[in-house]
Amino acid sequence: MSLIVNCENISKSFRHKSKIVTALSGLSFQLNKGELATIRGKSGCGKSTLLLTVGALQKPDTGTVTVAGQNIYKLTKEQRATVRAGQIGFVFQQFHLIPYLSVMENVLAARLGVRTQSNGSPVHRAAELVGRLGLDERRDHRPSELSIGECQRVALARALLNQPQLILADEPTGNLDDENTATVLQHLRAIADDGAAVLLVTHDRQCDRVADRIVHMSDGRLVS
């Protein structure tokens, strides 16, 4: 299998008031192409810190993080931004859609800052994703006119626009009912089956049903 993510001995601490809080403690983790892994653990165990570190958003104090063959924290800030835009798709609980843009425009916003050429027309790619995610009839609507489940599917389409090798999802079902949760998980599973690596941070046990691997964290370490 092709290794997409390789974290080796990463540690990260923060100062909170007068205390030093350890978020990651000598953690090593790998994720392969076509694999969907869920990371679970209590609040404060380091799940989101790990996701941000893998996503080239938060440099660890120690250790190395390789994504798609690149040691991302050896890159310049601008180079990391290029990796994030072209190689990594983010899906968050709060969607982060732009309120004054339509569904199609929100999906196409993923092309901002991407310097490399995409495979085919971005507009055609966006239209294909919008259709695949059941949003054809909503493509000209703004986020305020969508249901919560539809907003999450727009966010998912945006994450997929640049055909990233890695999808990072932080509590993507946290705001969804059971039906929409099942729909989003089905799509995340399909993304992995198409060859992307998917890392999903969640408290939702329903996510385990689509996972190839369930990873538990405690006190900044992987415990299983």
N, C-alpha and C positions, 0 to 999 in steps of 0.2 A: 504493500500500500504506500501511497505517496504522503509524506509528512507535510502538513500545512502549518501547524503550530508546534513549536518546541520551546517550552519554558524550562530553563535550567537554574535551579537553586535561587529563585527570585525572592527577595525580601523587600518589604515596604513598611515604614513607620511614619506616623504623624504625631505632631504635638497638639494635644487637646487640653486647653487651659494650662495647667502646670504639669500634666502627665504626658508621657510618651506612650502612644497606642500602637501596637504592632498589628498591621492588617494582613501582611503576608510574611511567612517565616520559613525561609529555605525551601520554597515550594518548587517542585518540578512537575511538568504536565505536558502531554503530547496529544495532538488531535490530527487524525488522518483525513485525507480526501474521501468524501462520501460518508463520513461518520457524523452522527448526531449524538452529542453528549449533553446531559443535563448536570448542572452543578447545584447541589442542595446543601442547606445548612441553616442554622439560626441566623437571625439578623445580627450583623456585626461580625460575622465569622470571616469576612474577606471576599465574599463572592463577587460583589460589584467591583471591588478593587482589582481583582484578577481580570475581570472582563475589560476594564479600562486599560489595564496594563497590556493585555493581549491586543487591544484595539489601538495601540500606538498613541494613547492619550495621556498616559501617566507613567513616567519613567520609574523603574524600580531602583531602590537604593543599591542593591547588589543583584548579580545574576544576569543572564542573557535571555532575550526574547526574539525568536526567529519566526517570521511569518512569510510563507511562500518563498522560503529560501533566503530572506533578507534579515539580517540582524538589525531590527528596526531602530534601536536606540544608539546605533553607530551612525545613523543617518542624520542629516541636518533636519531642522524643523520643517523646512519646505519639502524635503524629500519624504518625510513621514506623512505630511499632509497629502502628498501624491499617492502614497501607499494606501492611506485611509480611503481616499476618494475612489481609487481604481480597484483595490484588492479586497476591501472590507466593506460589508454592508451592515448597518446598525438598525436594530428594531428595539424601540423602547416602549415601556408601559404607557407613557404619556403622549405618544405618537409624534409630537413636534412637527405637526403640519403647519404650513403657512396659511393663515386664515383668509387672506384675500386672493389666494390662488385656487384655481379649479383642481379637480382630481388629476387631470392630465398634467397640468402645470406643476403640481406638487411632485409628481413622479419624475418629471423632467428636471426638476431642481437638483436632482442627484448629479447631473452633468456639470453643475457649476464647479469650477476649479479643477476639472479633469482635463488634462492636457493631451492624453493619449487618445487615439481614434478608437471608437467602439466598433464592434462587429455589426455592420449594417447601420441603418438610420436610427438614431435615438428615438425619434417620434414613432417609427414603426415598432421598435422594441417596447416602448411605453404602452402603445395601443395593444400589443400582444399580451403584455402582463396584466393590463387593466381587464382585458377580456378573460384571461385565464383565472383571475381572481374574482370574477363575477361582478365586475363594476362597470360594464359597458354602458348601462343606462344611467350611470351616475358620473360619467367622465367630465361633464361640464359643471357639476355641482361643486360648491365650496364646502369646506369642512363643517361649517355650522349647519349645513343641510343634510349631513350624513349621520347614520347611526354610529355608535361606538365601535361595533364590529366592522363597519365599512371603513371607518377611519384607520383601524388597525391594518386592514387589508391594503389601504393606500400606502401606509407606512412600509408594509412588506414589499409592495411593488417598487417603491422608491429604492429600498435597500437592494433590490435585485437588478436594477436598471443597468448597471455597469458590469454585470456578470461577474461579481466578485468570487474569489476562491473561498472566502470565509464570511459567514454570517454570525454576528454576535447579537443575541437577543436577551434583553434584561427584563424579566417579568412580562413577557409579551401577552400573557393571558390574564394579567392581574385585574384588568377592568372589564373582563368579558364574561358573559353568561356561558352556560354549558355548551349551547349550540355553536356560538361563535368561537369558543375555545377549541372545540373539535375541528372546526373549519381551519383555524389558523395552524393548529398542530398538524393537520393533514398536509397543508401547504409546506410547512417547515420540513416534514418528513420527505415530501416530494423533492424539495430543494436538495437535500442530502443525497437522495437517490439519483439526482441528476449530476452529482459529482462534487458539490460544494461541501466544505466542512462547516458544521453548525454547532455553536456552543450556546447553550440556553441556561441562563441563571433563573431559578424559579423556586417558589414555595409550593407550587401546584403539583400534586401527585399525578394528575392526569397527564402531565408532560412525560412521565416515565414510560407511558405506553408506546410512545413513538421513538424512544431513545435506544441507541445501540449500547450506550454505557451510562450508568448513573454514578456520579462522583459526589462524595460527601465531604464537606469542609467543616473544620472546627479550629478556632483560634489561629487562622491563617495557614493551616496545613490541610493537605488532603489526608483523610482518614480511611478512605476505602475507594 
